[in-house]
């Protein structure tokens, strides 16, 4: 399956809801970035692509999820304003390229 199909899959919906339920018990579901607004988006801390979205150790691993409010998620997603903390890219030869830290 490709990335678009993954986000419509039953496995993702179950993993996402389980993570939201866990965050609700921990802190009432606050954004894990700003700790001020309610979380809205379960965000992967590893960039998903059409290959690794098929690896449950990456795509469904709650240790790689973060619950974010819309504001914090938008800041990270907009490359002109991105503060892509804790995220990495991979170069053409497989080298890890850090793009920020939390």
C-alpha positions as CSV (number, residue, x, y, z in Angstrom):
1,X,0.0,0.0,0.0
2,X,1.1,3.6,-0.5
3,X,1.2,6.3,2.1
4,X,-2.2,7.7,1.1
5,X,-3.8,4.2,1.5
6,X,-2.0,3.7,4.8
7,X,-3.7,6.7,6.4
8,X,-7.1,5.3,5.4
9,X,-6.3,1.8,6.7
10,X,-7.9,0.1,9.7
11,X,-4.5,-0.5,11.3
12,X,-3.7,3.2,11.3
13,X,-7.2,4.2,12.6
14,X,-6.8,1.7,15.5
15,X,-3.2,2.8,16.4
16,X,-4.2,6.5,16.1
17,X,-7.2,6.1,18.4
18,X,-5.2,4.0,21.0
19,X,-2.5,6.8,21.1
20,X,-5.2,9.5,21.6
21,X,-6.8,7.5,24.4
22,X,-3.4,7.1,26.0
23,X,-2.6,10.8,25.8
24,X,-6.1,11.6,27.2
25,X,-5.2,9.6,30.3
26,X,-1.7,11.2,30.6
27,X,-2.5,14.9,30.4
28,X,-6.1,15.3,29.1
29,X,-4.9,15.2,25.5
30,X,-2.7,18.4,25.4
31,X,-0.4,19.1,22.6
32,X,3.0,17.4,23.3
33,X,4.8,20.4,21.7
34,X,3.3,23.5,23.3
35,X,1.4,21.9,26.2
36,X,-1.2,24.6,25.9
37,X,-3.7,23.6,23.2
38,X,-5.6,20.4,22.9
39,X,-4.0,17.8,20.6
40,X,-5.7,17.2,17.3
41,X,-3.2,15.3,15.1
42,X,-1.3,12.2,15.7
43,X,2.0,13.0,14.0
44,X,4.8,10.6,13.0
45,X,8.2,11.7,14.2
46,X,9.7,9.7,11.3
47,X,8.9,10.8,7.8
48,X,6.6,8.2,6.2
49,X,6.9,7.3,2.6
50,X,5.4,4.6,0.3
51,X,8.0,2.1,1.6
52,X,8.2,2.5,5.3
53,X,4.4,3.0,5.7
54,X,4.3,-0.8,5.2
55,X,6.6,-1.5,8.1
56,X,4.5,-1.7,11.3
57,X,7.6,-1.1,13.5
58,X,7.7,2.4,12.0
59,X,4.2,3.2,10.8
60,X,2.3,1.9,13.8
61,X,4.9,2.3,16.6
62,X,3.4,4.6,19.3
63,X,7.0,5.5,20.4
64,X,7.2,7.3,17.0
65,X,4.0,9.2,17.5
66,X,3.4,12.7,18.8
67,X,0.0,14.4,19.6
68,X,0.0,17.9,18.3
69,X,-2.4,20.8,18.1
70,X,-3.1,22.2,14.6
71,X,-0.9,25.3,15.3
72,X,2.2,23.3,16.2
73,X,1.6,20.8,13.4
74,X,1.2,23.6,10.8
75,X,4.5,25.2,11.9
76,X,6.3,21.9,11.3
77,X,4.6,21.2,8.0
78,X,5.3,24.6,6.4
79,X,8.9,24.4,5.3
80,X,9.3,28.2,5.3
81,X,8.4,28.3,9.0
82,X,9.4,24.7,9.9
83,X,11.0,23.9,13.2
84,X,11.2,20.2,12.3
85,X,12.5,19.3,15.7
86,X,13.6,15.7,16.2
87,X,13.1,14.8,12.5
88,X,15.6,13.4,10.1
89,X,15.9,12.9,6.3
90,X,18.0,10.3,4.5
91,X,20.5,11.3,1.8
92,X,21.0,9.5,-1.5
93,X,23.6,7.2,0.1
94,X,21.4,6.4,3.2
95,X,23.2,8.9,5.5
96,X,21.1,10.5,8.2
97,X,20.5,14.2,7.8
98,X,19.2,15.8,11.1
99,X,16.8,18.7,10.5
100,X,16.3,19.8,14.0
101,X,16.0,18.7,17.6
102,X,13.4,18.9,20.4
